[in-house]
C-alpha cells in the first residue's frame, strides 16, 4: 500500500476518482482525452493530455459557441470539468497557461473539487454521509444525492448511492493507512511539498433541463453549463 501511495500522489482518493470516470461516462471512452458527447463539439477526438491550459481554454470557448451544442457545456477530460470551473481552479491553484492538461493535472483538479465539496471534513467525521453525498452531487450531476437521484435533473444518477459510499469507505481506509504522509486533498499535486491553496470560493451551478434524452446526456456528461 505504501508503495502505491509513493508512486501515485492521488492514491488515497483514487477510488472516488475512478468512480467519477465511470459515472461521467468517460472511462468507457477515451478517458482523460474525452470531450463532451464524445467529440461532437470539438471536431472529433482530441488529445487533451498533450494540450496546455491555454489550448484547453481556446477549445472550451469554441465548444460553447458550437452551433450544435444545445447542452451549452464545455465539459471535457476524465472528470468532465467545464470552463468556468477550470478557470476557478487555475486561479486558486495559481496554475500557468503553459501547464499541461495531462493526467496528473486532471487528477489534481478533481481532487481540488473533492476538497471543495468537503471530503476532508467527511474524513474528519465533521460531515455526515448524507451531507457528502449531496455535496458531491452538486459538483458532478452524474453522482446521486442521498435520495439516489441527480441533484439537478431529478433523474436516476449514473451510479448508485452504495457505489459512492463504497468508494468513500475505501478512501477512508486508505487515509487511515497513510495519514502521517497525507496532505488535505485540495493541496494534492504531483510535486512534493506544495504550498497550501487558498480556500475555494463558492461555485454557483445552474440547474439543467429535464426529461428524455436531454437528461440522459446531461447525466452522462456531468450536466454542468459553461
N, C-alpha and C positions, 0 to 999 in steps of 0.2 A: 504493500500500500504506500509506504513512504517513497519508494522508487517512482511510482506513478505521480505522486504529489510533486516530486522534484522536477519531473520532466514535463508536467502539464500544470501551468500556473492556475488553471481553472478547474483542476481535478475535483475539488470539493463540490463545485456547483455543476459539474458535468451531467449528472442525472437530469437536472431540470433543463439544461441546455439541449441535451439530446431529445427530451420530450418536446421542447419547442420546435425542433426540426420536424418532428412527427406531426404535431398539431398544426403547424403552419403549412404543411404540405410540401416543404422544400426538401426534406430528407429523401423523398421518393423521386425527386427531380435532380437538379444539378447542385443541390446543397448550398454552399457558400456563394456559388455563381448564379443562383436562381433569381429571376426578377418576376414581378407581378404578372400573373396569368401566363407564366412560362414563356416569357419573351415576347408577348403580344404587343407590348408598347415600347420595346427597345430595339426594334428591327431585327428580332431574333435573339439567339443566345449571346451573352456577353461574358467575358472572363473578368468578373468583378475583382477577384483577388489580385490581379495584376494592375489594377487602376488606383490612382491616387484619390484622396478625398476630394480634391478639386475636380477630378474627372467624374467622380460619382455625383457631385453636386450638379455638374452640367447634364449628366444623364438623367438625374431625377427631375430637373427642370423640364427637360424635353418630354419625359413621361407625363408630366402634369398637363402639358399643352397638347398632347397627342389627341387628335380628333376622335379616336375610337375609345379613349379612356373614360368611360362613363363612371367608373369607380372613383375618379378623382383622387387616385392614390399613387404614391411613388415608392411603394414598398419593394424592397429588394434585399438580397442576401439571405443567409440561412434563417435569420430571425425576422425577416421582412420589416426592417426598420425604415420608416418613412423620412422624408427630407426634414421636416420640422423637428422631429425627434433627434435625427443625426446632427443637425446644426446645434441643437441644445447641448448634446453630449460633447461635441467638439469644443464648444465654448467652455464648458465646465471642466473638461479634462485638459484644456489648453493644447489641443492637438494641432498639428501643422497641415496645411493644404497638401504638402508633398508626402505626408504619411500614406502608406498603402492601406487599402480597404481589404486586407488579407484575412486569413482565417483567425489569426490572433487578435486583430483589431475588431473583427465582428464579435468574437467571444468577449472581448473586453467591454464593448458597447452593451452587449446583452447583460453582462454581469453588473454594469453600472445601473441598468434599468431594474434588475433584480434588487439591487441595493436601494434604489429609489422607492421601490414598491414595498420595502420593509422586510426582506428576507433575513437580514441580520437581527432585526427586532424579533422576528418569529423564532430564530435560533436561540435568542436570549430568553425566550418564553415570555416576552412582554407583548406579543401579538398572538392571537388565537388562530387556530386552523381556519375558522370561518373568515377571519379578517384577512389572512394572507391569500386565501383563495379569491376573495372578492377584489383584493388589491391587484393581484396579478392579472385577473380577468379584465381589469381596466386598461392594462398595458397591451395585452395580446387578446384580441377578440376571439381567437381560436381556443382559448382556455375557458373552462367553466367557472361560474361563480359557485358558491356553496350549494346553490339550488340545482346545479348541473346544466345550466343554460348559459349562453353567451351574455355578457353584460350589456352589449349594445343592440344586438339583433333579436334577443329573446328566443333564439333558436337553440337547438341542441348543439353543444360545443363539439369540437373535433376530437377531444379526448375526454375521458370520464374524470369525475372527482377523485375516484380511488386511484387512478393513474397519477394524478398530480400529487396526491398525498403520499403515494408510494415513492415518487421521485424526491419529494421533500424529506421523507424519512431517511432516504439514502444520503441526502445532503447532510442531515443532522448527524448521521453515523460517521460520515467522513470528517465532518467538522470536529467531532469529539476526538477522533484519532489523530488529528493534525492541528489541534487548537493552539499549540505552542508555536507553530510555524505560520499561522494564518493571519492575514490582514482582513479588515472588513471588505466585503465583496465589491463595493463601488471603487475600492482602491486597487483592485486586482489588475495586473498588467504583466506582460512577459518580462520586462526589465526588472532587475532586483531593486528593492527598497524604493518604490516610487513615492513621490510627495503625495500626501493626502489631498483628495479632490474637494473643492468647496461643496457645501450642501446643495443638492439639486433643487431647482425651482419647481413649483408645481406645474404640471402639464395639463392643459385642457384638451379633451378629446371629444369631438363631436359625435353624436350618435349616428349610426348608419341606417340606410333604408332597410325595410323589412321585406321578407317574403320571397319564395321561389328560388330561381337560380341566382338572383342577386344576393340573397342571404347566404346561399351555399358558397358562392365565390368569395364573398367578403369574409366568411368564417374561415375559409381555406387559406386566404392570404392576409389575415390579420384584421381586415375591416377598418383600418385607420386611414384617415384622409390626410393628404398632403405629405 
